[in-house]
């Protein structure tokens, strides 16, 4: 069975430098205009899907410094699904990254886990197990629901609740 891993960009670079395992296919989610794909990525992965949008759920969240004002769109979720459909027979696994690995790439990972496992709860459980700090981008997840006829948004809230419970637990432990 394939696996899905989520990283922040720097975490992924460190993992590769340390010789850690990665899947054969990469989904690289970047800020608009960030054309820096490290050479090590092109050497490490058989195929790379690059997406560019800001880590925001609505355009109104973006100040004037965020140009273009591009948030996740339906075509981004379609691209992830198409990438999976075109590579699932040859991929050993999928590695995803965005800047910090908190919102954009976990949303795409939730969609991938659903495609692999076929069930929303299993997808959210897999994401929580792999990336406890995940808070999947709500807008991106909604597009997967729209396209796949799933209810990932409901389970995105489960992932979010798990994250908040961990934060509260750590906060109380530090007191």
PyMOL commands that set and color helices and strands:
alter all, ss='L'
color gray80, all
select helices_A, chain A and resi 9-17+39-44+59-61+74-87+104-117+120-130+138-148+152-174
alter helices_A, ss='H'
color red, helices_A
select strands_A, chain A and resi 4-8+25-30+47-52+94-98
alter strands_A, ss='S'
color yellow, strands_A
deselect
rebuild
show_as cartoon
